[in-house]
Amino acid sequence: MSQLQGEIISAGAPSSNLGNYEEAVANFNWEDVEKQFSWYETGRVNLAYEAVDRHVAAGKGGQVALRFSDASRDETYTFAELQALSNQFANVLRSRGISKGDRVFVFMPRSPELYVSVLGIIKVGAVVGPLFEAFMETAVKDRLEDSGAVALVTTEALLPRVKRDELPLLKYVFLVGENIEPADGIIDYYKEMELAPAEAEIEWVNREDGLILHYTSGSTGKPKGVYHVHNAMLQHYYTGKVVLDLKEGDVFWCTADPGWVTGTSYGIFAPWLNGATNVVRGGRFSPGDWYETIQQNKVTVWYSAPTAFRMLMGAGEDIVKGYDLSSLRHVLSVGEPLNPEVVRWGCKVYGHRIHDTWWMTETGAQLICNYPSMPLKPGSMGKPLPGIQAAIIDDNGKVLPPGRMGNLAIRTPWPSMMRLIWNNAPKFEEYFRIPGWYISGDTAYMDEDGYFWFQGRIDDVINSSGERIGPFEVESKLVEHPAVAEAGVIGKPDPTRGEIIKAFISLREGYTPSEQLKAEIARFVKEGLSAHAAPREIEFKEKLPKTRSGKIMRRVLKAWELNLPAGDLSTIED
Ligand code: WTA
């Protein structure tokens, strides 16, 4: 099937936490993982306790939990300090009557306050809703509205994007900033924190109680709220141990923002459940700053994404020589297909294999991975996590033999599997339409050695720089522009970003195509929705291909773009 399949890079670290893969699979038992948590003995469950307070109780309160830096701040927090701060925020929330099951959102750039807020929200048993800082008005409103959020933590700079008059359920905004004017429902975050006691009762919850609500894109409709429960911590902890290979004294850096699932499952939960030092770097991507972050913090385990690795590769080998990266022990990637040449480059320039991992917002944690102790085939996502059964199945649920491409599916259930799509049971059920299986929406095949190879998406979801973008959300924004009559959006292959967003647009009467109009339309999406959702390319067309029922045929647009045959056109309008 693939000529690449023959290439094998031998195991990097046979003595890693997982040890021999086959033996780990054969001996695996989730109950052994449960025993690692204090609730196995006490019956009292809360992820925030296990991630922070437990380490303090075990005498490790002085250990560094968070190393934060950006252009203006450089701060260190121990587990004891995080415990006290998150207790304070839990008390702030409680004083406003916020309690178990309430949805509380965080909408802010990466900062210590963001991490403290997330932990405080979890401590009172509320459900965290992380929002990416680049979201604009519409994106913010859709998510707060759908979830029925009662409170939000945000900054002064981002507050204008929150349309409070259109969100009647949103009672409180905790505002992080220096000179907050008290107003109705606006609460000064720092002032309240100062007054709040540093001891707090933790809300003990059920393992099946809500933890986090991550909005993510599908190919139709608005973003869906993927709902995870505290039980997910089993898999956060276990994958942190055997995939991230976290050990005592490790300094871990996940480059993802908590607005995306990687930035919470692996930017917060997995490292802290394993007691690691967690490095957070704010600000934008820049090769020099990134290498500096590794050097300065002596990062040992680094988790990033193919687009970032491709950009670092583009920045060249020489810049790498300017930094001491010798602290690195283990490097991983997620979010999009990891090109074999990037893996080879990593081996050559960093002296490390880059370990690809596959999972989704819906799966809550890693499922198919490359492990330090396992030979690596560049271009393959690896093998299922011990305890997880993955298969390639056809549309009727028949398991296909090695080499055959089909639906990448996972045997249900597993600890970090989503439990709901908020307010949307039909969407949730679509994933489980074949009894006993979760259907990922990705296509793949498995080779004779049991390695999985990603092939593509079944639907029209776009993956640009590892960020999932729903074409529908972008199209809906585009048609709000006065010049746009109709819009169809596709992912166009791009050597660095994987895909970029391309929009095909037909104009309303009276508008003439021009470069200036293209720029204006792109800016309209950027300012209304978010920068990452704005089309990088726009093409004007007289007419867009539609089905007789009026649906724009993105498949035909894609075929146009790639100069491919358009396939079955029997449902096209004319
Ligand atoms: C894609 C990110 C190829 C895939 C954690 C999946 C990948 C979607 C990989 C989920 C990988 C993720 N190789 N493709 N290693 N990892 N994807 O929800 O299409 O933002 O369905 O989760 O990204 O994106 P999401």
Residues whose N, C-alpha, C, O or C-beta is under 5 A from the ligand:
A	BS01	WTA	V334 G335 E336 P337 L338 D356 T357 W358 W359 M360 T361 M381 S440 D442 F454 G466 R468
